[in-house]
Structure formats: C-alpha cells, structure tokens
C-alpha cells in the first residue's frame, strides 16, 4: 500500500492532536489544553482579549461598552482571571479620581494571534455551520 502526501498529512495532524490532548506525566494531571480552555475559553475572556488586542489599553468602562451584554461583575471576574494568568496587565495611575487601564501582556499578545486565527476560521465557516444547524433542526422537527 502506497502512502500519499495527503495520507501522511492526515496522520501528522492526528499525531499532533493526540500529542496536545495527552495528559503530561508532570504537573497538575490535566490535559494542558483542557486546563487552559477551561480558564479562558469562555466568550467573555475571548472577547476581552480581542478588544484589548485591538488597542494599546482600555479603561474598564471603555472595555465594558465594547463588549455587548457583559455585566460589570462578569467583566471584573474575567479581567481578574486573565490578570492572574498573566495575560492582562492592570495599571493604576495615581490621579484623582484614580485611573485604571487594562492591556494585554506579551503573553496575552501571543495568545491574541491564536484567537484571531480562531475568529477568522469561525467567520469563514459560519455559513456552513448555520446551514448544518438548520438541517439538524429540520431533521429533529
């Protein structure tokens, strides 16, 4: 049996996926992808990363206005989690009233590239996904 380039690429992709989901022998005993996605894979974190990545820095209320539907409490929780993970930097300026700005760290900037790739993929495939959902809804009815 002859192995083609396409077969070889598919095998490489499967091997890469398996490597990513394999639980490491060290650390927390979690798949690193699951651990990271559990932490900031929600829509508020991803939207926060995208909005912070679209500018140098944003104040809390500026960011809240840009993220449609997020509550003040949820944005606070989201920003604290992203800051704890080293993805967002919070800078407090000694002014009256105090001014606080949020910006992506270098680590956050490196994640931004992957988030943009994911967003591009979602935009490109949204029509096909919507069509599949519609077919599924019609079949279930």
N, C-alpha and C positions, 0 to 999 in steps of 0.2 A: 504494500500500500504506500503510495506516494503522499508525502505531507506537503501541502501547498503553503504559500505565503499567508493566505487568509486563515488556513487552519492553524498555522504557527502563531499568528497574531491573536486569534481567539484563545489559544492555550496560554499565551503570555498574559492576556487580560484576566483569565480565570485564575492564574497563579498570583497575579498582583492583588486581585480581590481577596483571595484566600489569605495572603500574607497580611493584609490590612485587618481582617477580622479575626485573626489568630490571637488568642489570649497570650500575652507575654509571660515568660517564666518568672519575671520580676515585677515589682510594682504592686498595683492595687488589685490584681487579679481580674481586671476588667479589660475587655477589648478596648484599646485606646480610642478607636473611632466612636464607639458607643458612649464612652465616658465624655468625650469632647462634644458630641452631638447632643447628649443629654443636657449638657451645661449651657450651650448657646445655640442649639439648633432650632429654637422656637422662633416664631415670626417676629417677635419684638426685638430679640437680640440681632437677628439678621438685618432687620430694617434699621436698627440703631447703627450697626456697623456700616451699612450702605450710606446712610445720611451723614454720619461723621466722616466717612471717607470722601464725601463729595465736597468737603470744605476743610479749611485748616482746623477750625474749632467752632463749637457751638455752645451757647448758654443753654441751660436746662429748658427754659420756656420756648426758645427757638427750636430746639430738637422736638419738644412735645408738639408744637404746632405743625411740624413737618410730618410727624408720624400719625396719620389719621387713625383715630379710635383708641389710642393708648391713654390710659389714665395716669394721673400724676404718680400714684402709688406704684403702678406697674413699671413706669419709666424709672423711678427711683430704684426699685428692686433690680431691674435689668442693668442699669448703669453700675450699681454696686457689684453685681456678679461679674460683669465684664471688666471692671477695675480689679477685682480680686484675682481674675485670671490673667491680668497683665495686658489686656487688650485695649483698655481705655485708660487714659490719664486724666485725673481731675485736678484742675489748677484753681486755687482760691487766691484772689487778689485782695490785698489789704486796703480796701476802699470802704467808704460809707455811702450807700449800703455795700456789703461785700459782693463781689462779682466772682462767679464760679463758671469756669469753662471746661468743656469736655473735648478731648481729641483722641484719635487713635494713636496708640504707641507704635513702635516699629513692628512689634509682634502683630498688633492689630492690622497694620498696613499689609503685612504679609498674608494675613487671612483674607483681607479685602479682595485680593486677586482671585482667590478661590470662590468667594461669594459672588463676584462679578461673573465668573465663568458659569456658575450655577444659575444666576439670573439670566444670562444670555441663553443658556440651554432651555430654561423654563419659558422664556419669551418665544424662542424658535419653535418649541414643541407644544405650546399652549393650545393651538387649534386642534392638533391631533388628540391631545388629552381630552379636550372638551367633547370632541366627536366620540371618543371611546366611552366617556361617561354617559353621553346621551344614548348611545347604543345599549349600554348596560341598564340605564333607567327604563328604556323602552322594553327591553327583554324581561325586566323584573315586573313590569306592569301587566 
